[in-house]
Amino acid sequence: MVYIIFIHALTNGLFRIRLQGQNAKLNMAGPLVDGQVVSRRVLGTLVRQTALNMCRRRRLESDRYVWHENLWSS
């Protein structure tokens, strides 16, 4: 399963975000959603957070994922 974040520069200096993937829950990965327009100031942070959330969502939805508690925490 591959997720792709497309960033299109608009003439007014903003950026349109397009998300592509095979999962219907892709838009729930946030903070970015498909079709959203953002400024350059927040673009890097939002793309980074969205990519991390997509990876986490994919891992959690995997049939082979097994969650276990940290053994070294008190």
CHARMM internal coordinates of N, CA and C (Angstrom, degrees):
IC EDIT
DIST 1 N 1 CA 1.4352
DIST 1 CA 1 C 1.5270
ANGL 1 N 1 CA 1 C 108.46
DIST 1 C 2 N 1.3105
ANGL 1 CA 1 C 2 N 116.57
DIHE 1 N 1 CA 1 C 2 N 127.88
DIST 2 N 2 CA 1.4578
ANGL 1 C 2 N 2 CA 121.81
DIHE 1 CA 1 C 2 N 2 CA -177.33
DIST 2 CA 2 C 1.5188
ANGL 2 N 2 CA 2 C 109.50
DIHE 1 C 2 N 2 CA 2 C -119.64
DIST 2 C 3 N 1.3101
ANGL 2 CA 2 C 3 N 116.42
DIHE 2 N 2 CA 2 C 3 N 132.89
DIST 3 N 3 CA 1.4583
ANGL 2 C 3 N 3 CA 122.43
DIHE 2 CA 2 C 3 N 3 CA 173.73
DIST 3 CA 3 C 1.5203
ANGL 3 N 3 CA 3 C 108.32
DIHE 2 C 3 N 3 CA 3 C -111.23
DIST 3 C 4 N 1.3200
ANGL 3 CA 3 C 4 N 116.29
DIHE 3 N 3 CA 3 C 4 N 138.75
DIST 4 N 4 CA 1.4586
ANGL 3 C 4 N 4 CA 120.65
DIHE 3 CA 3 C 4 N 4 CA -179.77
DIST 4 CA 4 C 1.5202
ANGL 4 N 4 CA 4 C 108.53
DIHE 3 C 4 N 4 CA 4 C -129.59
DIST 4 C 5 N 1.3333
ANGL 4 CA 4 C 5 N 115.93
DIHE 4 N 4 CA 4 C 5 N 134.46
DIST 5 N 5 CA 1.4615
ANGL 4 C 5 N 5 CA 122.23
DIHE 4 CA 4 C 5 N 5 CA 174.36
DIST 5 CA 5 C 1.5248
ANGL 5 N 5 CA 5 C 106.73
DIHE 4 C 5 N 5 CA 5 C -108.64
DIST 5 C 6 N 1.3356
ANGL 5 CA 5 C 6 N 116.39
DIHE 5 N 5 CA 5 C 6 N 114.43
DIST 6 N 6 CA 1.4599
ANGL 5 C 6 N 6 CA 121.73
DIHE 5 CA 5 C 6 N 6 CA 176.52
DIST 6 CA 6 C 1.5191
ANGL 6 N 6 CA 6 C 108.61
DIHE 5 C 6 N 6 CA 6 C -96.64
DIST 6 C 7 N 1.3251
ANGL 6 CA 6 C 7 N 116.59
DIHE 6 N 6 CA 6 C 7 N 137.81
DIST 7 N 7 CA 1.4617
ANGL 6 C 7 N 7 CA 121.90
DIHE 6 CA 6 C 7 N 7 CA 178.33
DIST 7 CA 7 C 1.5158
ANGL 7 N 7 CA 7 C 107.67
DIHE 6 C 7 N 7 CA 7 C -122.75
DIST 7 C 8 N 1.3204
ANGL 7 CA 7 C 8 N 116.76
DIHE 7 N 7 CA 7 C 8 N 116.40
DIST 8 N 8 CA 1.4616
ANGL 7 C 8 N 8 CA 122.58
DIHE 7 CA 7 C 8 N 8 CA -179.23
DIST 8 CA 8 C 1.5192
ANGL 8 N 8 CA 8 C 109.29
DIHE 7 C 8 N 8 CA 8 C -109.20
DIST 8 C 9 N 1.3351
ANGL 8 CA 8 C 9 N 117.09
DIHE 8 N 8 CA 8 C 9 N 122.39
DIST 9 N 9 CA 1.4635
ANGL 8 C 9 N 9 CA 121.05
DIHE 8 CA 8 C 9 N 9 CA 176.84
DIST 9 CA 9 C 1.5255
ANGL 9 N 9 CA 9 C 109.22
DIHE 8 C 9 N 9 CA 9 C -75.69
DIST 9 C 10 N 1.3228
ANGL 9 CA 9 C 10 N 116.65
DIHE 9 N 9 CA 9 C 10 N 132.02
DIST 10 N 10 CA 1.4540
ANGL 9 C 10 N 10 CA 121.96
DIHE 9 CA 9 C 10 N 10 CA 177.43
DIST 10 CA 10 C 1.5283
ANGL 10 N 10 CA 10 C 109.23
DIHE 9 C 10 N 10 CA 10 C -98.40
DIST 10 C 11 N 1.3188
ANGL 10 CA 10 C 11 N 116.85
DIHE 10 N 10 CA 10 C 11 N 161.94
DIST 11 N 11 CA 1.4672
ANGL 10 C 11 N 11 CA 120.86
DIHE 10 CA 10 C 11 N 11 CA -176.95
DIST 11 CA 11 C 1.5240
ANGL 11 N 11 CA 11 C 112.77
DIHE 10 C 11 N 11 CA 11 C -67.89
DIST 11 C 12 N 1.3268
ANGL 11 CA 11 C 12 N 117.99
DIHE 11 N 11 CA 11 C 12 N -20.56
DIST 12 N 12 CA 1.4629
ANGL 11 C 12 N 12 CA 120.93
DIHE 11 CA 11 C 12 N 12 CA -179.14
DIST 12 CA 12 C 1.5308
ANGL 12 N 12 CA 12 C 112.97
DIHE 11 C 12 N 12 CA 12 C -88.94
DIST 12 C 13 N 1.3357
ANGL 12 CA 12 C 13 N 117.92
DIHE 12 N 12 CA 12 C 13 N 6.66
DIST 13 N 13 CA 1.4547
ANGL 12 C 13 N 13 CA 121.60
DIHE 12 CA 12 C 13 N 13 CA 177.36
DIST 13 CA 13 C 1.5195
ANGL 13 N 13 CA 13 C 114.01
DIHE 12 C 13 N 13 CA 13 C 93.02
DIST 13 C 14 N 1.3126
ANGL 13 CA 13 C 14 N 117.18
DIHE 13 N 13 CA 13 C 14 N -4.22
DIST 14 N 14 CA 1.4620
ANGL 13 C 14 N 14 CA 120.80
DIHE 13 CA 13 C 14 N 14 CA 177.21
DIST 14 CA 14 C 1.5258
ANGL 14 N 14 CA 14 C 110.06
DIHE 13 C 14 N 14 CA 14 C -92.96
DIST 14 C 15 N 1.3134
ANGL 14 CA 14 C 15 N 116.82
DIHE 14 N 14 CA 14 C 15 N 174.42
DIST 15 N 15 CA 1.4528
ANGL 14 C 15 N 15 CA 122.04
DIHE 14 CA 14 C 15 N 15 CA -177.27
DIST 15 CA 15 C 1.5224
ANGL 15 N 15 CA 15 C 110.19
DIHE 14 C 15 N 15 CA 15 C -129.72
DIST 15 C 16 N 1.3351
ANGL 15 CA 15 C 16 N 116.44
DIHE 15 N 15 CA 15 C 16 N 132.63
DIST 16 N 16 CA 1.4617
ANGL 15 C 16 N 16 CA 121.61
DIHE 15 CA 15 C 16 N 16 CA 176.24
DIST 16 CA 16 C 1.5157
ANGL 16 N 16 CA 16 C 108.29
DIHE 15 C 16 N 16 CA 16 C -96.68
DIST 16 C 17 N 1.3191
ANGL 16 CA 16 C 17 N 115.39
DIHE 16 N 16 CA 16 C 17 N 134.00
DIST 17 N 17 CA 1.4584
ANGL 16 C 17 N 17 CA 122.68
DIHE 16 CA 16 C 17 N 17 CA -177.77
DIST 17 CA 17 C 1.5235
ANGL 17 N 17 CA 17 C 109.08
DIHE 16 C 17 N 17 CA 17 C -101.73
DIST 17 C 18 N 1.3282
ANGL 17 CA 17 C 18 N 116.19
DIHE 17 N 17 CA 17 C 18 N 132.36
DIST 18 N 18 CA 1.4740
ANGL 17 C 18 N 18 CA 121.89
DIHE 17 CA 17 C 18 N 18 CA 173.45
DIST 18 CA 18 C 1.5219
ANGL 18 N 18 CA 18 C 107.04
DIHE 17 C 18 N 18 CA 18 C -124.17
DIST 18 C 19 N 1.3152
ANGL 18 CA 18 C 19 N 116.16
DIHE 18 N 18 CA 18 C 19 N 129.24
DIST 19 N 19 CA 1.4561
ANGL 18 C 19 N 19 CA 121.45
DIHE 18 CA 18 C 19 N 19 CA 178.47
DIST 19 CA 19 C 1.5123
ANGL 19 N 19 CA 19 C 108.89
DIHE 18 C 19 N 19 CA 19 C -109.96
DIST 19 C 20 N 1.3241
ANGL 19 CA 19 C 20 N 116.29
DIHE 19 N 19 CA 19 C 20 N 133.84
DIST 20 N 20 CA 1.4580
ANGL 19 C 20 N 20 CA 120.65
DIHE 19 CA 19 C 20 N 20 CA 179.35
DIST 20 CA 20 C 1.5160
ANGL 20 N 20 CA 20 C 108.73
DIHE 19 C 20 N 20 CA 20 C -131.38
DIST 20 C 21 N 1.3180
ANGL 20 CA 20 C 21 N 115.38
DIHE 20 N 20 CA 20 C 21 N 134.42
DIST 21 N 21 CA 1.4546
ANGL 20 C 21 N 21 CA 121.01
DIHE 20 CA 20 C 21 N 21 CA 178.50
DIST 21 CA 21 C 1.5135
ANGL 21 N 21 CA 21 C 110.00
DIHE 20 C 21 N 21 CA 21 C -174.16
DIST 21 C 22 N 1.3082
ANGL 21 CA 21 C 22 N 116.17
DIHE 21 N 21 CA 21 C 22 N 173.35
DIST 22 N 22 CA 1.4489
ANGL 21 C 22 N 22 CA 121.38
DIHE 21 CA 21 C 22 N 22 CA -176.02
DIST 22 CA 22 C 1.5178
ANGL 22 N 22 CA 22 C 112.51
DIHE 21 C 22 N 22 CA 22 C -91.41
DIST 22 C 23 N 1.3045
ANGL 22 CA 22 C 23 N 117.98
DIHE 22 N 22 CA 22 C 23 N -8.80
DIST 23 N 23 CA 1.4611
ANGL 22 C 23 N 23 CA 121.42
DIHE 22 CA 22 C 23 N 23 CA -174.20
DIST 23 CA 23 C 1.5205
ANGL 23 N 23 CA 23 C 110.53
DIHE 22 C 23 N 23 CA 23 C -98.63
DIST 23 C 24 N 1.3216
ANGL 23 CA 23 C 24 N 117.64
DIHE 23 N 23 CA 23 C 24 N 134.50
DIST 24 N 24 CA 1.4624
ANGL 23 C 24 N 24 CA 122.17
DIHE 23 CA 23 C 24 N 24 CA 178.89
DIST 24 CA 24 C 1.5227
ANGL 24 N 24 CA 24 C 111.41
DIHE 23 C 24 N 24 CA 24 C -68.23
DIST 24 C 25 N 1.3253
ANGL 24 CA 24 C 25 N 117.76
DIHE 24 N 24 CA 24 C 25 N -22.07
DIST 25 N 25 CA 1.4634
ANGL 24 C 25 N 25 CA 121.58
DIHE 24 CA 24 C 25 N 25 CA -178.99
DIST 25 CA 25 C 1.5257
ANGL 25 N 25 CA 25 C 112.21
DIHE 24 C 25 N 25 CA 25 C -86.96
DIST 25 C 26 N 1.3083
ANGL 25 CA 25 C 26 N 117.10
DIHE 25 N 25 CA 25 C 26 N 10.57
DIST 26 N 26 CA 1.4549
ANGL 25 C 26 N 26 CA 121.51
DIHE 25 CA 25 C 26 N 26 CA -176.89
DIST 26 CA 26 C 1.5194
ANGL 26 N 26 CA 26 C 112.04
DIHE 25 C 26 N 26 CA 26 C -57.85
DIST 26 C 27 N 1.3249
ANGL 26 CA 26 C 27 N 118.08
DIHE 26 N 26 CA 26 C 27 N -42.87
DIST 27 N 27 CA 1.4618
ANGL 26 C 27 N 27 CA 120.90
DIHE 26 CA 26 C 27 N 27 CA -178.45
DIST 27 CA 27 C 1.5153
ANGL 27 N 27 CA 27 C 112.66
DIHE 26 C 27 N 27 CA 27 C -68.80
DIST 27 C 28 N 1.3187
ANGL 27 CA 27 C 28 N 117.29
DIHE 27 N 27 CA 27 C 28 N -14.83
DIST 28 N 28 CA 1.4536
ANGL 27 C 28 N 28 CA 120.27
DIHE 27 CA 27 C 28 N 28 CA 179.53
DIST 28 CA 28 C 1.5248
ANGL 28 N 28 CA 28 C 111.47
DIHE 27 C 28 N 28 CA 28 C -84.04
DIST 28 C 29 N 1.3243
ANGL 28 CA 28 C 29 N 117.49
DIHE 28 N 28 CA 28 C 29 N -2.70
DIST 29 N 29 CA 1.4619
ANGL 28 C 29 N 29 CA 120.50
DIHE 28 CA 28 C 29 N 29 CA -178.28
DIST 29 CA 29 C 1.5205
ANGL 29 N 29 CA 29 C 110.93
DIHE 28 C 29 N 29 CA 29 C -72.89
DIST 29 C 30 N 1.3243
ANGL 29 CA 29 C 30 N 117.86
DIHE 29 N 29 CA 29 C 30 N -31.30
DIST 30 N 30 CA 1.4590
ANGL 29 C 30 N 30 CA 125.77
DIHE 29 CA 29 C 30 N 30 CA 175.15
DIST 30 CA 30 C 1.5077
ANGL 30 N 30 CA 30 C 114.39
DIHE 29 C 30 N 30 CA 30 C 37.60
DIST 30 C 31 N 1.2752
ANGL 30 CA 30 C 31 N 119.12
DIHE 30 N 30 CA 30 C 31 N 169.15
DIST 31 N 31 CA 1.4565
ANGL 30 C 31 N 31 CA 127.96
DIHE 30 CA 30 C 31 N 31 CA 11.70
DIST 31 CA 31 C 1.5362
ANGL 31 N 31 CA 31 C 114.52
DIHE 30 C 31 N 31 CA 31 C -78.32
DIST 31 C 32 N 1.3270
ANGL 31 CA 31 C 32 N 118.22
DIHE 31 N 31 CA 31 C 32 N -16.99
DIST 32 N 32 CA 1.4622
ANGL 31 C 32 N 32 CA 119.52
DIHE 31 CA 31 C 32 N 32 CA 177.99
DIST 32 CA 32 C 1.5246
ANGL 32 N 32 CA 32 C 110.64
DIHE 31 C 32 N 32 CA 32 C -83.47
DIST 32 C 33 N 1.3248
ANGL 32 CA 32 C 33 N 116.09
DIHE 32 N 32 CA 32 C 33 N 145.34
DIST 33 N 33 CA 1.4556
ANGL 32 C 33 N 33 CA 121.80
DIHE 32 CA 32 C 33 N 33 CA 174.85
DIST 33 CA 33 C 1.5185
ANGL 33 N 33 CA 33 C 108.62
DIHE 32 C 33 N 33 CA 33 C -126.68
DIST 33 C 34 N 1.3116
ANGL 33 CA 33 C 34 N 116.80
DIHE 33 N 33 CA 33 C 34 N 158.74
DIST 34 N 34 CA 1.4577
ANGL 33 C 34 N 34 CA 122.42
DIHE 33 CA 33 C 34 N 34 CA -177.70
DIST 34 CA 34 C 1.5223
ANGL 34 N 34 CA 34 C 110.46
DIHE 33 C 34 N 34 CA 34 C -59.65
DIST 34 C 35 N 1.3441
ANGL 34 CA 34 C 35 N 116.06
DIHE 34 N 34 CA 34 C 35 N 129.02
DIST 35 N 35 CA 1.4584
ANGL 34 C 35 N 35 CA 121.77
DIHE 34 CA 34 C 35 N 35 CA 177.74
DIST 35 CA 35 C 1.5128
ANGL 35 N 35 CA 35 C 114.57
DIHE 34 C 35 N 35 CA 35 C 90.44
DIST 35 C 36 N 1.3057
ANGL 35 CA 35 C 36 N 117.73
DIHE 35 N 35 CA 35 C 36 N -4.03
DIST 36 N 36 CA 1.4566
ANGL 35 C 36 N 36 CA 121.19
DIHE 35 CA 35 C 36 N 36 CA -178.12
DIST 36 CA 36 C 1.5205
ANGL 36 N 36 CA 36 C 110.70
DIHE 35 C 36 N 36 CA 36 C -69.08
DIST 36 C 37 N 1.3353
ANGL 36 CA 36 C 37 N 116.93
DIHE 36 N 36 CA 36 C 37 N 146.48
DIST 37 N 37 CA 1.4578
ANGL 36 C 37 N 37 CA 123.31
DIHE 36 CA 36 C 37 N 37 CA 177.12
DIST 37 CA 37 C 1.5248
ANGL 37 N 37 CA 37 C 107.74
DIHE 36 C 37 N 37 CA 37 C -113.47
DIST 37 C 38 N 1.3416
ANGL 37 CA 37 C 38 N 116.54
DIHE 37 N 37 CA 37 C 38 N 127.95
DIST 38 N 38 CA 1.4615
ANGL 37 C 38 N 38 CA 121.06
DIHE 37 CA 37 C 38 N 38 CA -177.23
DIST 38 CA 38 C 1.5296
ANGL 38 N 38 CA 38 C 110.19
DIHE 37 C 38 N 38 CA 38 C -132.84
DIST 38 C 39 N 1.3318
ANGL 38 CA 38 C 39 N 115.50
DIHE 38 N 38 CA 38 C 39 N 162.97
DIST 39 N 39 CA 1.4626
ANGL 38 C 39 N 39 CA 121.03
DIHE 38 CA 38 C 39 N 39 CA 178.17
DIST 39 CA 39 C 1.5231
ANGL 39 N 39 CA 39 C 110.05
DIHE 38 C 39 N 39 CA 39 C -87.21
DIST 39 C 40 N 1.3147
ANGL 39 CA 39 C 40 N 115.62
DIHE 39 N 39 CA 39 C 40 N 164.57
DIST 40 N 40 CA 1.4658
ANGL 39 C 40 N 40 CA 121.25
DIHE 39 CA 39 C 40 N 40 CA 178.48
DIST 40 CA 40 C 1.5299
ANGL 40 N 40 CA 40 C 110.63
DIHE 39 C 40 N 40 CA 40 C -62.74
DIST 40 C 41 N 1.3146
ANGL 40 CA 40 C 41 N 116.19
DIHE 40 N 40 CA 40 C 41 N -32.22
DIST 41 N 41 CA 1.4670
ANGL 40 C 41 N 41 CA 121.60
DIHE 40 CA 40 C 41 N 41 CA -176.66
DIST 41 CA 41 C 1.5250
ANGL 41 N 41 CA 41 C 112.71
DIHE 40 C 41 N 41 CA 41 C -59.22
DIST 41 C 42 N 1.3194
ANGL 41 CA 41 C 42 N 117.86
DIHE 41 N 41 CA 41 C 42 N -38.81
DIST 42 N 42 CA 1.4708
ANGL 41 C 42 N 42 CA 121.09
DIHE 41 CA 41 C 42 N 42 CA -176.47
DIST 42 CA 42 C 1.5246
ANGL 42 N 42 CA 42 C 112.82
DIHE 41 C 42 N 42 CA 42 C -104.51
DIST 42 C 43 N 1.3144
ANGL 42 CA 42 C 43 N 117.94
DIHE 42 N 42 CA 42 C 43 N -4.33
DIST 43 N 43 CA 1.4639
ANGL 42 C 43 N 43 CA 122.53
DIHE 42 CA 42 C 43 N 43 CA -173.15
DIST 43 CA 43 C 1.5254
ANGL 43 N 43 CA 43 C 112.61
DIHE 42 C 43 N 43 CA 43 C -56.93
DIST 43 C 44 N 1.3132
ANGL 43 CA 43 C 44 N 118.04
DIHE 43 N 43 CA 43 C 44 N -52.48
DIST 44 N 44 CA 1.4655
ANGL 43 C 44 N 44 CA 121.38
DIHE 43 CA 43 C 44 N 44 CA -176.16
DIST 44 CA 44 C 1.5112
ANGL 44 N 44 CA 44 C 113.15
DIHE 43 C 44 N 44 CA 44 C -60.28
DIST 44 C 45 N 1.3260
ANGL 44 CA 44 C 45 N 116.23
DIHE 44 N 44 CA 44 C 45 N -47.10
DIST 45 N 45 CA 1.4632
ANGL 44 C 45 N 45 CA 120.95
DIHE 44 CA 44 C 45 N 45 CA -179.41
DIST 45 CA 45 C 1.5168
ANGL 45 N 45 CA 45 C 111.57
DIHE 44 C 45 N 45 CA 45 C -62.96
DIST 45 C 46 N 1.3404
ANGL 45 CA 45 C 46 N 117.60
DIHE 45 N 45 CA 45 C 46 N -44.76
DIST 46 N 46 CA 1.4590
ANGL 45 C 46 N 46 CA 121.02
DIHE 45 CA 45 C 46 N 46 CA -177.65
DIST 46 CA 46 C 1.5297
ANGL 46 N 46 CA 46 C 111.94
DIHE 45 C 46 N 46 CA 46 C -68.68
DIST 46 C 47 N 1.3306
ANGL 46 CA 46 C 47 N 117.72
DIHE 46 N 46 CA 46 C 47 N -38.29
DIST 47 N 47 CA 1.4683
ANGL 46 C 47 N 47 CA 120.54
DIHE 46 CA 46 C 47 N 47 CA 177.78
DIST 47 CA 47 C 1.5282
ANGL 47 N 47 CA 47 C 109.67
DIHE 46 C 47 N 47 CA 47 C -65.14
DIST 47 C 48 N 1.3142
ANGL 47 CA 47 C 48 N 117.09
DIHE 47 N 47 CA 47 C 48 N -43.25
DIST 48 N 48 CA 1.4670
ANGL 47 C 48 N 48 CA 121.33
DIHE 47 CA 47 C 48 N 48 CA 179.24
DIST 48 CA 48 C 1.5301
ANGL 48 N 48 CA 48 C 111.01
DIHE 47 C 48 N 48 CA 48 C -61.65
DIST 48 C 49 N 1.3308
ANGL 48 CA 48 C 49 N 117.15
DIHE 48 N 48 CA 48 C 49 N -46.85
DIST 49 N 49 CA 1.4629
ANGL 48 C 49 N 49 CA 120.67
DIHE 48 CA 48 C 49 N 49 CA -179.96
DIST 49 CA 49 C 1.5231
ANGL 49 N 49 CA 49 C 111.72
DIHE 48 C 49 N 49 CA 49 C -64.41
DIST 49 C 50 N 1.3308
ANGL 49 CA 49 C 50 N 116.56
DIHE 49 N 49 CA 49 C 50 N -39.69
DIST 50 N 50 CA 1.4652
ANGL 49 C 50 N 50 CA 120.29
DIHE 49 CA 49 C 50 N 50 CA 179.61
DIST 50 CA 50 C 1.5231
ANGL 50 N 50 CA 50 C 110.66
DIHE 49 C 50 N 50 CA 50 C -66.15
DIST 50 C 51 N 1.3340
ANGL 50 CA 50 C 51 N 117.49
DIHE 50 N 50 CA 50 C 51 N -43.07
DIST 51 N 51 CA 1.4723
ANGL 50 C 51 N 51 CA 120.70
DIHE 50 CA 50 C 51 N 51 CA 179.46
DIST 51 CA 51 C 1.5289
ANGL 51 N 51 CA 51 C 110.69
DIHE 50 C 51 N 51 CA 51 C -62.17
DIST 51 C 52 N 1.3195
ANGL 51 CA 51 C 52 N 117.67
DIHE 51 N 51 CA 51 C 52 N -43.14
DIST 52 N 52 CA 1.4681
ANGL 51 C 52 N 52 CA 120.73
DIHE 51 CA 51 C 52 N 52 CA 177.98
DIST 52 CA 52 C 1.5237
ANGL 52 N 52 CA 52 C 110.83
DIHE 51 C 52 N 52 CA 52 C -63.13
DIST 52 C 53 N 1.3251
ANGL 52 CA 52 C 53 N 117.23
DIHE 52 N 52 CA 52 C 53 N -42.64
DIST 53 N 53 CA 1.4667
ANGL 52 C 53 N 53 CA 120.39
DIHE 52 CA 52 C 53 N 53 CA 179.60
DIST 53 CA 53 C 1.5204
ANGL 53 N 53 CA 53 C 111.71
DIHE 52 C 53 N 53 CA 53 C -65.84
DIST 53 C 54 N 1.3428
ANGL 53 CA 53 C 54 N 117.55
DIHE 53 N 53 CA 53 C 54 N -36.12
DIST 54 N 54 CA 1.4658
ANGL 53 C 54 N 54 CA 120.42
DIHE 53 CA 53 C 54 N 54 CA 176.89
DIST 54 CA 54 C 1.5285
ANGL 54 N 54 CA 54 C 110.69
DIHE 53 C 54 N 54 CA 54 C -63.24
DIST 54 C 55 N 1.3250
ANGL 54 CA 54 C 55 N 116.24
DIHE 54 N 54 CA 54 C 55 N -42.27
DIST 55 N 55 CA 1.4676
ANGL 54 C 55 N 55 CA 120.40
DIHE 54 CA 54 C 55 N 55 CA 178.97
DIST 55 CA 55 C 1.5290
ANGL 55 N 55 CA 55 C 110.98
DIHE 54 C 55 N 55 CA 55 C -64.69
DIST 55 C 56 N 1.3289
ANGL 55 CA 55 C 56 N 116.23
DIHE 55 N 55 CA 55 C 56 N -42.54
DIST 56 N 56 CA 1.4661
ANGL 55 C 56 N 56 CA 119.96
DIHE 55 CA 55 C 56 N 56 CA 179.19
DIST 56 CA 56 C 1.5180
ANGL 56 N 56 CA 56 C 111.16
DIHE 55 C 56 N 56 CA 56 C -64.45
DIST 56 C 57 N 1.3327
ANGL 56 CA 56 C 57 N 117.00
DIHE 56 N 56 CA 56 C 57 N -42.60
DIST 57 N 57 CA 1.4654
ANGL 56 C 57 N 57 CA 120.94
DIHE 56 CA 56 C 57 N 57 CA -179.95
DIST 57 CA 57 C 1.5307
ANGL 57 N 57 CA 57 C 109.97
DIHE 56 C 57 N 57 CA 57 C -62.75
DIST 57 C 58 N 1.3241
ANGL 57 CA 57 C 58 N 116.54
DIHE 57 N 57 CA 57 C 58 N -43.19
DIST 58 N 58 CA 1.4651
ANGL 57 C 58 N 58 CA 120.17
DIHE 57 CA 57 C 58 N 58 CA 179.92
DIST 58 CA 58 C 1.5304
ANGL 58 N 58 CA 58 C 110.83
DIHE 57 C 58 N 58 CA 58 C -62.52
DIST 58 C 59 N 1.3286
ANGL 58 CA 58 C 59 N 115.78
DIHE 58 N 58 CA 58 C 59 N -42.85
DIST 59 N 59 CA 1.4631
ANGL 58 C 59 N 59 CA 119.86
DIHE 58 CA 58 C 59 N 59 CA -179.92
DIST 59 CA 59 C 1.5308
ANGL 59 N 59 CA 59 C 111.00
DIHE 58 C 59 N 59 CA 59 C -64.91
DIST 59 C 60 N 1.3260
ANGL 59 CA 59 C 60 N 117.60
DIHE 59 N 59 CA 59 C 60 N -43.13
DIST 60 N 60 CA 1.4593
ANGL 59 C 60 N 60 CA 120.90
DIHE 59 CA 59 C 60 N 60 CA -178.55
DIST 60 CA 60 C 1.5250
ANGL 60 N 60 CA 60 C 112.57
DIHE 59 C 60 N 60 CA 60 C -67.99
DIST 60 C 61 N 1.3320
ANGL 60 CA 60 C 61 N 117.47
DIHE 60 N 60 CA 60 C 61 N -29.99
DIST 61 N 61 CA 1.4577
ANGL 60 C 61 N 61 CA 121.04
DIHE 60 CA 60 C 61 N 61 CA -179.27
DIST 61 CA 61 C 1.5299
ANGL 61 N 61 CA 61 C 112.63
DIHE 60 C 61 N 61 CA 61 C -86.80
DIST 61 C 62 N 1.3120
ANGL 61 CA 61 C 62 N 116.64
DIHE 61 N 61 CA 61 C 62 N -4.29
DIST 62 N 62 CA 1.4516
ANGL 61 C 62 N 62 CA 120.99
DIHE 61 CA 61 C 62 N 62 CA 179.00
DIST 62 CA 62 C 1.5218
ANGL 62 N 62 CA 62 C 110.20
DIHE 61 C 62 N 62 CA 62 C -70.06
DIST 62 C 63 N 1.3081
ANGL 62 CA 62 C 63 N 116.30
DIHE 62 N 62 CA 62 C 63 N 139.73
DIST 63 N 63 CA 1.4627
ANGL 62 C 63 N 63 CA 121.33
DIHE 62 CA 62 C 63 N 63 CA 178.08
DIST 63 CA 63 C 1.5285
ANGL 63 N 63 CA 63 C 111.76
DIHE 62 C 63 N 63 CA 63 C -67.55
DIST 63 C 64 N 1.3092
ANGL 63 CA 63 C 64 N 116.74
DIHE 63 N 63 CA 63 C 64 N -23.98
DIST 64 N 64 CA 1.4598
ANGL 63 C 64 N 64 CA 120.36
DIHE 63 CA 63 C 64 N 64 CA -176.14
DIST 64 CA 64 C 1.5243
ANGL 64 N 64 CA 64 C 112.92
DIHE 63 C 64 N 64 CA 64 C -92.32
DIST 64 C 65 N 1.3449
ANGL 64 CA 64 C 65 N 117.90
DIHE 64 N 64 CA 64 C 65 N -4.83
DIST 65 N 65 CA 1.4652
ANGL 64 C 65 N 65 CA 120.61
DIHE 64 CA 64 C 65 N 65 CA -176.89
DIST 65 CA 65 C 1.5214
ANGL 65 N 65 CA 65 C 110.29
DIHE 64 C 65 N 65 CA 65 C -72.90
DIST 65 C 66 N 1.3204
ANGL 65 CA 65 C 66 N 116.43
DIHE 65 N 65 CA 65 C 66 N 129.15
DIST 66 N 66 CA 1.4585
ANGL 65 C 66 N 66 CA 121.96
DIHE 65 CA 65 C 66 N 66 CA 177.15
DIST 66 CA 66 C 1.5156
ANGL 66 N 66 CA 66 C 107.49
DIHE 65 C 66 N 66 CA 66 C -123.14
DIST 66 C 67 N 1.3188
ANGL 66 CA 66 C 67 N 116.02
DIHE 66 N 66 CA 66 C 67 N 119.19
DIST 67 N 67 CA 1.4615
ANGL 66 C 67 N 67 CA 120.67
DIHE 66 CA 66 C 67 N 67 CA 179.53
DIST 67 CA 67 C 1.5160
ANGL 67 N 67 CA 67 C 109.23
DIHE 66 C 67 N 67 CA 67 C -87.75
DIST 67 C 68 N 1.3150
ANGL 67 CA 67 C 68 N 116.43
DIHE 67 N 67 CA 67 C 68 N 133.47
DIST 68 N 68 CA 1.4536
ANGL 67 C 68 N 68 CA 120.19
DIHE 67 CA 67 C 68 N 68 CA 174.81
DIST 68 CA 68 C 1.5171
ANGL 68 N 68 CA 68 C 108.93
DIHE 67 C 68 N 68 CA 68 C -141.92
DIST 68 C 69 N 1.3205
ANGL 68 CA 68 C 69 N 115.22
DIHE 68 N 68 CA 68 C 69 N 147.99
DIST 69 N 69 CA 1.4531
ANGL 68 C 69 N 69 CA 121.41
DIHE 68 CA 68 C 69 N 69 CA -175.88
DIST 69 CA 69 C 1.5226
ANGL 69 N 69 CA 69 C 110.65
DIHE 68 C 69 N 69 CA 69 C -72.39
DIST 69 C 70 N 1.3188
ANGL 69 CA 69 C 70 N 114.11
DIHE 69 N 69 CA 69 C 70 N 155.32
DIST 70 N 70 CA 1.4506
ANGL 69 C 70 N 70 CA 120.15
DIHE 69 CA 69 C 70 N 70 CA 176.70
DIST 70 CA 70 C 1.5298
ANGL 70 N 70 CA 70 C 109.13
DIHE 69 C 70 N 70 CA 70 C -67.47
DIST 70 C 71 N 1.2997
ANGL 70 CA 70 C 71 N 117.43
DIHE 70 N 70 CA 70 C 71 N 119.65
DIST 71 N 71 CA 1.4537
ANGL 70 C 71 N 71 CA 122.21
DIHE 70 CA 70 C 71 N 71 CA -175.57
DIST 71 CA 71 C 1.5300
ANGL 71 N 71 CA 71 C 112.72
DIHE 70 C 71 N 71 CA 71 C -74.46
DIST 71 C 72 N 1.3247
ANGL 71 CA 71 C 72 N 116.74
DIHE 71 N 71 CA 71 C 72 N -17.36
DIST 72 N 72 CA 1.4496
ANGL 71 C 72 N 72 CA 119.42
DIHE 71 CA 71 C 72 N 72 CA -175.66
DIST 72 CA 72 C 1.5223
ANGL 72 N 72 CA 72 C 113.03
DIHE 71 C 72 N 72 CA 72 C -98.68
DIST 72 C 73 N 1.2973
ANGL 72 CA 72 C 73 N 118.37
DIHE 72 N 72 CA 72 C 73 N -0.65
DIST 73 N 73 CA 1.4744
ANGL 72 C 73 N 73 CA 119.31
DIHE 72 CA 72 C 73 N 73 CA 178.33
DIST 73 CA 73 C 1.5205
ANGL 73 N 73 CA 73 C 109.83
DIHE 72 C 73 N 73 CA 73 C -82.20
DIST 73 C 74 N 1.3128
ANGL 73 CA 73 C 74 N 115.58
DIHE 73 N 73 CA 73 C 74 N 150.69
DIST 74 N 74 CA 1.4618
ANGL 73 C 74 N 74 CA 118.34
DIHE 73 CA 73 C 74 N 74 CA -179.01
DIST 74 CA 74 C 1.4981
ANGL 74 N 74 CA 74 C 112.29
DIHE 73 C 74 N 74 CA 74 C -104.28
END
COOR INIT
IC SEED 1 N 1 CA 1 C
IC BUILD
